[in-house]
Amino acid sequence: MSQMVGYRKIYRLRTAVPGKKCIEVTFPYEVVEKEARSKGLTVDEFLNSFQAVCEYDNFEGVVYKFEKIEAEVGGGKQQ
């Protein structure tokens, strides 16, 4: 992604679970707060109602979006 839009903050990547193929990164608080506000929610309400979705494939970079968590079915969340 060659053109930056808005703010830029740098965060380190870290292994989520040692020995597993999963990496974590931190979202800036302001990003989550802005999304929560746009939906009329507090940050805590937003964290309990939304999940981050990572989209990647045939383009340079990664896109994260927030989507509402679907109702739990059979003891686990739908994907």
Secondary structure as GFF3:
##gff-version 3
##sequence-region A 1 79
A	DSSP	beta_strand	14	15	.	.	.	ID=ss1
A	DSSP	beta_strand	23	24	.	.	.	ID=ss2
A	DSSP	alpha_helix	29	38	.	.	.	ID=ss3
A	DSSP	alpha_helix	43	49	.	.	.	ID=ss4
A	DSSP	beta_strand	50	55	.	.	.	ID=ss5
A	DSSP	beta_strand	63	68	.	.	.	ID=ss6
###
